[in-house]
Amino acid sequence: MELIPENLRLRLIENSRASQLSIDRDGNPPDHWPVIKLFTPDAQATWLLTELNPDCNVAFGLADFGLGCPELGYVSLDELSRLRGHLGLAMEVDSGFEAEFPLSDYARMARQAGRIEA
């Protein structure tokens, strides 16, 4: 079973391609809105992902490992699909998640709160 549903995977890939094509005057890529929220049901880890490079199955987004310091970065979806919490439960998709802000806003709020609150 795939970790990310195909329709959301395609949106992540579209965002990745858009980032490669549209850089602003200062050299910054677009500030995409998160497409998907992943979490560990038996741990305190959460990811808000905005982009996916399908060639290497690596996504970009905001990661929160439950340690009080959320960070932006890249993550291998292959590694996430193998990740288990302390009860052995697999990563899940938050099917009710709908982004309300661009990723930079989630990152700012998460840094202030010490965790992702989405």
MOTA-V126380 format. One record per backbone hydrogen bond with DSSP energy under -0.5 kcal/mol. NH is the residue of the N-H (numbers start at 1). CO is the residue of the C=O. Records with the same first field share a line. If there is no record, write none. Layout:
NH=CO + CO
This chain:
8=5
9=5
10=6
11=7
12=8
13=9
14=10
15=11
16=12
17=13
18=14
19=15
20=16
21=17
22=18
23=21
24=28
27=24
30=22
32=30
34=101
35=49
36=49
38=47
39=92
40=45
41=39 + 90
43=40
46=64
47=38
48=62
49=36 + 47
50=60
51=60
52=12
53=58
54=52
56=53
57=53
58=53
59=75
60=51
61=73
62=48
63=71
64=46
71=63
73=61
75=59
77=57
78=57
80=76
81=77
82=78 + 79
83=79 + 80
85=89
86=42
88=85
91=83
92=39
94=37
95=93
97=94
103=32
105=102
106=102
107=103
108=104
109=105
110=106
111=107
112=108
113=109
114=110
115=110
